[in-house]
Amino acid sequence: MNPAFEHQEEEHFPVLGIQEFDSDRQEGCNLLYHELRGQQTIMQPHKHDFFVFMLFESGGGIHTIDFRDYEIAANQVHLLFPGQVHRWDMQPHTVGYQLMIGRAQLETLLPSLHLSYLHYRNHPVVDIPEDAVPRLLYEFHAIRTELNSTNPFRQLIDTRIRLLALMVGKIAEHIFGDVHSYRSNPVLSAFLSLTDRYFRAERSVSFYDEKLNITPNYLNIICKKTLGVSASSCIQDRSLLEAKRLLKTSDIYVKEIVYELGFYDHASFSRFFKQHTGLTPQQFREQH
């Protein structure tokens, strides 16, 4: 299992499982196909414990992923990984297709996406060239047809999903400017994976230096050169993201969030949060 997906969410997280979207409630379900048509709104941010691969054929609106707003438009792929918080407000003319893919299959799918999942976490929306859209649509429709057949050929379905990932990965390599950073610096990718795993307990850069078996300051050099920020800022950003997720997707008290994220006390957490967002934790929670 990818280390970034190892942490199990506590009970206070509203995390939706793939079975909750399965009308037949099939035990062990790890793949679902849905079509998105017309106006749809999800007001309450929530998480999934599965991967979502979406293709928008037409449409408009806003898809919010980890508190960043992305405009929905025709010829887009949206990728949503387990644990990410999202909501959307789709306009009436929207037409899209989504595959809900269980974690076990996601592990086999990741290499086909070419780039690290950490890259897609920062760039979850991929604009698809117009000439490539028919090929993606063909595969989505072929998967739907196979799933609806009397005896679905699972190996064929899995192959088509990998083909979709390969096509999107190839497109992503050509359109994103920071691909070189994730390709040429495996230390950076490993560091960001480690922050996902240890950010609650470990905020010192030296801890990650030791884990990565690199000399002091080298991590800072890599982060500043490729991301434009220090290694400590990366660790803080991960804590801030989790604080936002907890505030928006749970009803637990702020003092519990302070404990969950390993802060010394309520005051230090509030200072940290306001310094980075301009809002107190309670003000952020009450924002729509």
ZICORVEN-V809204 format. One line per field, one symbol per residue. phi: phi as a letter, one per 30 degrees, with the letter a starting at -180 (. if undefined). A space follows every 10 residues. Layout:
# ZICORVEN-V809204
phi->???
This chain:
# ZICORVEN-V809204
phi->.eedcddddd ddddcddddd ccddhddidb abcbccbidb bcddeacccb cbccbcdaka kbccbhicdb ddbdibcccb cejdcbabbc deddbbbbcc bdeddeedde eddicdeddd ddbdccdcee dcdedddedd dddedddddd becddddddd dddedddddd ddddccdcee dddcbddddd dddddedcdd cbcdddeded ddhbdeiddd dddddccibd dddddddddd eddddddccb cddedddede ciddaedddd deddecbibd eddddddc
